[in-house]
Amino acid sequence: MPPDDKCKSECVDSRFISKGLAFQVLEAARMATDGKSAEEIVARLDVIREHTR
């Protein structure tokens, strides 16, 4: 199947399960809806992971 330039995905290691992962997914979705770039989203997820215990 040829690549679809309209759909871009990034693979990130959440390093968490359940609620920690859910928060990251919801934040990434919100940022994507707000028009943020993949690079901005991944950077934000890095910050979230650093502050999640």
N, CA, C and O atoms as CSV, one atom per row, in Angstrom:
chain,resi,resn,atom,element,x,y,z
A,1,MET,N,N,0.857,-1.172,0.000
A,1,MET,CA,C,0.000,0.000,0.000
A,1,MET,C,C,0.906,1.239,0.000
A,1,MET,O,O,1.834,1.317,0.805
A,2,PRO,N,N,0.656,2.192,-0.875
A,2,PRO,CA,C,1.500,3.392,-0.924
A,2,PRO,C,C,1.307,4.256,0.316
A,2,PRO,O,O,0.235,4.255,0.921
A,3,PRO,N,N,2.367,5.004,0.694
A,3,PRO,CA,C,2.227,5.865,1.879
A,3,PRO,C,C,1.187,6.950,1.667
A,3,PRO,O,O,0.990,7.431,0.551
A,4,ASP,N,N,0.536,7.321,2.729
A,4,ASP,CA,C,-0.484,8.369,2.703
A,4,ASP,C,C,0.096,9.603,3.375
A,4,ASP,O,O,0.309,9.604,4.587
A,5,ASP,N,N,0.356,10.659,2.600
A,5,ASP,CA,C,0.952,11.876,3.150
A,5,ASP,C,C,0.016,12.594,4.110
A,5,ASP,O,O,0.459,13.466,4.858
A,6,LYS,N,N,-1.257,12.252,4.106
A,6,LYS,CA,C,-2.216,12.913,4.990
A,6,LYS,C,C,-2.210,12.323,6.392
A,6,LYS,O,O,-2.704,12.941,7.335
A,7,CYS,N,N,-1.656,11.141,6.527
A,7,CYS,CA,C,-1.676,10.459,7.824
A,7,CYS,C,C,-0.251,10.206,8.279
A,7,CYS,O,O,0.475,9.417,7.674
A,8,LYS,N,N,0.146,10.881,9.350
A,8,LYS,CA,C,1.474,10.678,9.899
A,8,LYS,C,C,1.329,10.166,11.316
A,8,LYS,O,O,0.486,10.645,12.075
A,9,SER,N,N,2.140,9.202,11.668
A,9,SER,CA,C,2.105,8.689,13.028
A,9,SER,C,C,3.520,8.636,13.574
A,9,SER,O,O,4.492,8.538,12.825
A,10,GLU,N,N,3.616,8.703,14.871
A,10,GLU,CA,C,4.885,8.603,15.574
A,10,GLU,C,C,4.757,7.469,16.582
A,10,GLU,O,O,3.709,7.298,17.205
A,11,CYS,N,N,5.797,6.716,16.734
A,11,CYS,CA,C,5.826,5.656,17.725
A,11,CYS,C,C,6.641,6.150,18.911
A,11,CYS,O,O,7.818,6.480,18.763
A,12,VAL,N,N,6.023,6.203,20.082
A,12,VAL,CA,C,6.718,6.641,21.286
A,12,VAL,C,C,6.522,5.610,22.388
A,12,VAL,O,O,5.473,4.971,22.469
A,13,ASP,N,N,7.519,5.452,23.221
A,13,ASP,CA,C,7.418,4.557,24.370
A,13,ASP,C,C,6.870,5.366,25.536
A,13,ASP,O,O,7.561,6.237,26.063
A,14,SER,N,N,5.649,5.092,25.941
A,14,SER,CA,C,5.018,5.864,27.010
A,14,SER,C,C,5.695,5.616,28.352
A,14,SER,O,O,5.642,6.466,29.241
A,15,ARG,N,N,6.328,4.459,28.503
A,15,ARG,CA,C,6.943,4.021,29.752
A,15,ARG,C,C,5.930,3.881,30.886
A,15,ARG,O,O,6.314,3.774,32.051
A,16,PHE,N,N,4.651,3.883,30.554
A,16,PHE,CA,C,3.590,3.754,31.547
A,16,PHE,C,C,2.460,2.913,30.964
A,16,PHE,O,O,2.380,2.717,29.752
A,17,ILE,N,N,1.602,2.428,31.830
A,17,ILE,CA,C,0.414,1.722,31.392
A,17,ILE,C,C,-0.807,2.423,31.964
A,17,ILE,O,O,-0.690,3.251,32.868
A,18,SER,N,N,-1.945,2.099,31.450
A,18,SER,CA,C,-3.227,2.550,31.968
A,18,SER,C,C,-3.379,4.062,31.988
A,18,SER,O,O,-3.324,4.693,30.933
A,19,LYS,N,N,-3.567,4.657,33.154
A,19,LYS,CA,C,-3.902,6.085,33.241
A,19,LYS,C,C,-2.789,6.991,32.737
A,19,LYS,O,O,-3.065,8.012,32.106
A,20,GLY,N,N,-1.538,6.635,33.005
A,20,GLY,CA,C,-0.422,7.433,32.496
A,20,GLY,C,C,-0.406,7.454,30.983
A,20,GLY,O,O,-0.172,8.496,30.371
A,21,LEU,N,N,-0.652,6.308,30.384
A,21,LEU,CA,C,-0.709,6.222,28.930
A,21,LEU,C,C,-1.940,6.947,28.396
A,21,LEU,O,O,-1.856,7.648,27.388
A,22,ALA,N,N,-3.077,6.785,29.059
A,22,ALA,CA,C,-4.315,7.446,28.624
A,22,ALA,C,C,-4.142,8.957,28.603
A,22,ALA,O,O,-4.605,9.613,27.670
A,23,PHE,N,N,-3.489,9.518,29.605
A,23,PHE,CA,C,-3.270,10.964,29.645
A,23,PHE,C,C,-2.429,11.404,28.453
A,23,PHE,O,O,-2.714,12.426,27.830
A,24,GLN,N,N,-1.389,10.629,28.135
A,24,GLN,CA,C,-0.535,10.983,27.003
A,24,GLN,C,C,-1.314,10.939,25.686
A,24,GLN,O,O,-1.164,11.818,24.838
A,25,VAL,N,N,-2.136,9.921,25.527
A,25,VAL,CA,C,-2.934,9.786,24.301
A,25,VAL,C,C,-3.905,10.952,24.169
A,25,VAL,O,O,-4.032,11.536,23.093
A,26,LEU,N,N,-4.587,11.291,25.252
A,26,LEU,CA,C,-5.551,12.396,25.203
A,26,LEU,C,C,-4.857,13.729,24.936
A,26,LEU,O,O,-5.377,14.552,24.182
A,27,GLU,N,N,-3.710,13.951,25.533
A,27,GLU,CA,C,-2.959,15.195,25.308
A,27,GLU,C,C,-2.488,15.278,23.861
A,27,GLU,O,O,-2.572,16.336,23.238
A,28,ALA,N,N,-1.996,14.173,23.331
A,28,ALA,CA,C,-1.544,14.152,21.937
A,28,ALA,C,C,-2.719,14.430,20.986
A,28,ALA,O,O,-2.574,15.171,20.014
A,29,ALA,N,N,-3.868,13.837,21.272
A,29,ALA,CA,C,-5.049,14.061,20.430
A,29,ALA,C,C,-5.500,15.512,20.487
A,29,ALA,O,O,-5.848,16.100,19.463
A,30,ARG,N,N,-5.493,16.092,21.692
A,30,ARG,CA,C,-5.880,17.502,21.834
A,30,ARG,C,C,-4.936,18.405,21.052
A,30,ARG,O,O,-5.370,19.323,20.357
A,31,MET,N,N,-3.646,18.135,21.174
A,31,MET,CA,C,-2.657,18.949,20.470
A,31,MET,C,C,-2.783,18.809,18.957
A,31,MET,O,O,-2.647,19.791,18.227
A,32,ALA,N,N,-3.041,17.596,18.488
A,32,ALA,CA,C,-3.223,17.382,17.050
A,32,ALA,C,C,-4.443,18.146,16.552
A,32,ALA,O,O,-4.404,18.763,15.488
A,33,THR,N,N,-5.524,18.104,17.321
A,33,THR,CA,C,-6.734,18.843,16.973
A,33,THR,C,C,-6.466,20.346,16.921
A,33,THR,O,O,-7.052,21.066,16.112
A,34,ASP,N,N,-5.572,20.805,17.795
A,34,ASP,CA,C,-5.206,22.225,17.835
A,34,ASP,C,C,-4.209,22.606,16.736
A,34,ASP,O,O,-3.810,23.766,16.632
A,35,GLY,N,N,-3.810,21.633,15.922
A,35,GLY,CA,C,-2.923,21.921,14.798
A,35,GLY,C,C,-1.443,21.895,15.114
A,35,GLY,O,O,-0.635,22.382,14.324
A,36,LYS,N,N,-1.072,21.335,16.255
A,36,LYS,CA,C,0.344,21.262,16.623
A,36,LYS,C,C,1.059,20.250,15.729
A,36,LYS,O,O,0.449,19.296,15.247
A,37,SER,N,N,2.349,20.466,15.514
A,37,SER,CA,C,3.144,19.562,14.676
A,37,SER,C,C,3.483,18.290,15.451
A,37,SER,O,O,3.396,18.252,16.678
A,38,ALA,N,N,3.866,17.261,14.717
A,38,ALA,CA,C,4.269,16.006,15.353
A,38,ALA,C,C,5.443,16.247,16.288
A,38,ALA,O,O,5.512,15.652,17.363
A,39,GLU,N,N,6.358,17.104,15.894
A,39,GLU,CA,C,7.524,17.399,16.725
A,39,GLU,C,C,7.105,18.064,18.043
A,39,GLU,O,O,7.653,17.744,19.098
A,40,GLU,N,N,6.146,18.979,17.985
A,40,GLU,CA,C,5.651,19.638,19.198
A,40,GLU,C,C,4.961,18.631,20.114
A,40,GLU,O,O,5.125,18.671,21.333
A,41,ILE,N,N,4.196,17.738,19.518
A,41,ILE,CA,C,3.471,16.738,20.306
A,41,ILE,C,C,4.448,15.797,21.000
A,41,ILE,O,O,4.308,15.526,22.193
A,42,VAL,N,N,5.429,15.300,20.267
A,42,VAL,CA,C,6.405,14.380,20.860
A,42,VAL,C,C,7.184,15.077,21.974
A,42,VAL,O,O,7.461,14.467,23.006
A,43,ALA,N,N,7.539,16.341,21.778
A,43,ALA,CA,C,8.255,17.091,22.816
A,43,ALA,C,C,7.397,17.214,24.075
A,43,ALA,O,O,7.902,17.064,25.187
A,44,ARG,N,N,6.107,17.485,23.903
A,44,ARG,CA,C,5.197,17.591,25.049
A,44,ARG,C,C,5.066,16.251,25.762
A,44,ARG,O,O,5.029,16.205,26.992
A,45,LEU,N,N,4.994,15.160,25.001
A,45,LEU,CA,C,4.891,13.837,25.614
A,45,LEU,C,C,6.147,13.519,26.415
A,45,LEU,O,O,6.068,12.871,27.459
A,46,ASP,N,N,7.303,13.967,25.939
A,46,ASP,CA,C,8.542,13.786,26.702
A,46,ASP,C,C,8.434,14.468,28.063
A,46,ASP,O,O,8.832,13.896,29.078
A,47,VAL,N,N,7.898,15.688,28.089
A,47,VAL,CA,C,7.737,16.432,29.342
A,47,VAL,C,C,6.755,15.714,30.262
A,47,VAL,O,O,7.003,15.578,31.460
A,48,ILE,N,N,5.652,15.262,29.701
A,48,ILE,CA,C,4.654,14.538,30.507
A,48,ILE,C,C,5.283,13.305,31.136
A,48,ILE,O,O,5.101,13.057,32.328
A,49,ARG,N,N,6.014,12.537,30.357
A,49,ARG,CA,C,6.645,11.318,30.894
A,49,ARG,C,C,7.618,11.651,32.024
A,49,ARG,O,O,7.685,10.925,33.016
A,50,GLU,N,N,8.364,12.733,31.884
A,50,GLU,CA,C,9.325,13.118,32.913
A,50,GLU,C,C,8.640,13.482,34.226
A,50,GLU,O,O,9.238,13.339,35.292
A,51,HIS,N,N,7.382,13.956,34.163
A,51,HIS,CA,C,6.689,14.409,35.360
A,51,HIS,C,C,5.597,13.448,35.848
A,51,HIS,O,O,4.856,13.773,36.776
A,52,THR,N,N,5.497,12.289,35.239
A,52,THR,CA,C,4.484,11.312,35.631
A,52,THR,C,C,5.134,10.265,36.526
A,52,THR,O,O,6.183,9.711,36.198
A,53,ARG,N,N,4.508,10.011,37.637
A,53,ARG,CA,C,5.023,8.994,38.587
A,53,ARG,C,C,3.998,7.930,38.809
A,53,ARG,O,O,4.238,6.991,39.569
